[in-house]
C-alpha cells in the first residue's frame, strides 16, 4: 500500500435534509426505485440549502445520495436481495457498506419551497440526505452497459425479491 493511500483523511458529511417515505421497515422496503413504482415521498431540505434548489424544476429525475442510517455493520460478502449466492459487497447495492452511502434515481414530481415531492421512492423514512444531483441522460446514460451477475437473475425472481414484502399503498 502506498504512503499516499495510508494517509487518506477522514471524511465527514452533514445532512442537507431528510427523506420522508411510507417505508418504515427495511425488510418491507423495495430494494430499488424500479420496484418502488408509485411509492411517493418527499425530501425536506434544511433552510440553509433551499437556494440550491433553484433551476431544479426542469429535471424529471434526481439522484439522491443518502446515509444508510439503519444498515448495520459492514460486510464484504453479502447475500444480494435478488440472488441466492453470496457476492462481494462491491458487486452489489447492499446497504451494509464500509461507508453506508445509498444512491437512488427518483422521479421529481414538484417542488414546493423547501420540499421536493418524489415518486419511485425506495428509501426508509427519516433517512439523512447527503446530496442531490440532477439525472442527465447525456451524462448518466451509459452506452452498452453490462450488469454482471445480475443478468443471470430472471425478471420475475428479481421483481418478487426486490419488493421485499412491500404490499403496495405507497402514497405518502
N, C-alpha and C positions, 0 to 999 in steps of 0.2 A: 504494500500500500504506500502510495506516495505521501510525502510530508504535507503536501497541499490538501490531500483528502483527509488526513489525520487532523488538520487544523480547521476544519469547516466550522463556522459559527453556529451557535444555537439559533433557531429561527422561531420567532413568536408572532402570532397574529391575534388581532382582536376582532370580534364580530362587527359587521356593519348593520346587522339586523337579525331578525328571527323569521323562520319559515313556519307557517301555520298550515295544518292539513287535518284531514279526518283520521289520519293514521296514528293510532295510539300505541299499538303493539308491533314490534318489529316482525314477529312471526306471522302477522296478518297484513303486512305491507308489501305491495308489489315490488319486485326487485329492480325494475327499470321502467322509465316512462312509457315504453311501448306496451307494457302490461298494466298501466295506470290510466288508460284512456277514460276520460270522463271524471277523473278524480281531481276536483278543483282544490285550490289552496290559495294562499297569498303569502307575500313577503312584506313584512313591516320593517321599513328602513329607519335607522336611527336618524334623528333630526339633522345632525351634522353632515350626513351624506346625501340628503334629499336633492341638493343642487346637482349632484352627479347623475341623476335620473333624466336630466334634460336630453332630448332628442332620442330617447329610447323607444317612444311610442311607434316609431316606424318599423320596428322589428317584430316579426311574428313569433320568434323563438329566442329563448335566453339560455345561456349556460350558467347554471348555478354551481358554485363551489362552496362546500359547507363542511362542517366538522361533524363526524360520526360520533356524537356525544354519548351514545349508549352502545358502542360497538364491542367493548371488552378488549382484553389484551391481544396484541398482535400474534398472528400465527403465520409461519412461512409456507406451510402446507395446509390447504383448506379444502373442504368439500363444497364445490360450487352448488348453488341452489338448483340449477338445471341439469346437473350431471351426477352420476353415482361414483365417479372416480375422483380420488384426491388429486389436487392440482397445485402447482406452485402458485403462491399468492399473486404474483405479478402477472400471471396469465389469466387472472380473474378480476371481477369487480367486487369481490367480497369485502365487507366493511372492516374486518379485523386486520388493519394495516399498521405498520410502524408509525406512519403519520396518517391518522384516520381522516383523510380528506375524501369527501364524496363529490361526485360530479353528476349532474342531471341536465338534460336538454328538455326544457318545458316550454309550453305554449304561453305566450303573453296574451291575455285577454284584454286587459285595460289597465291604465294607471290612474289612481285617484290620490293625489297628494303624495304621501309617503308610503302608499300601499300599492303593490303590484298584484293584480289578480291573475291567477295562473290556471292552466289546465294540464293534465297528464302528470300530476304530482305524485312521485313515488318516495316521498321523504317524510320521516316521522315529525309529528307536531312538536314544536319547540326547538327544532334544530337550529343551531347558530349558523348564520350565513356569513361566509368569509368574503365572497366576491360575486359579481355579476359580469358576464361578458355577453355581448350580442352574438347570436349564432349567425354567421355569414357563410352562405353556401360556397361562395368563391374561395373562402379561406378554409372552411371546416369540412367540406365535402371531399373526401379522398377518392381519387380515381383508382379503380380496380383494387379495392381493399380485400385483404384476406382476413378471415376471422378465426384462424387456428382451430383448436379442439371444439369450439362452439358450433362449427359447421357439421359436426357429427351428431348433434342433438336435433331430433326432428322437431318441427314447429309445435305439434300437439303436446309433446312432452315439455318443451320449453315453456309454452303458454300455461299449462297446468301447474307446473312447479314455480313458474315466475309470478303467478298470482299469490302464492304462499298463503292460501286460505282466505284471501280477500273475497268477500261476497258481494261486492257492489255497493251502491249507495254512497258513492264517492264525492258527493257535492258538499262543499263547506258553506 
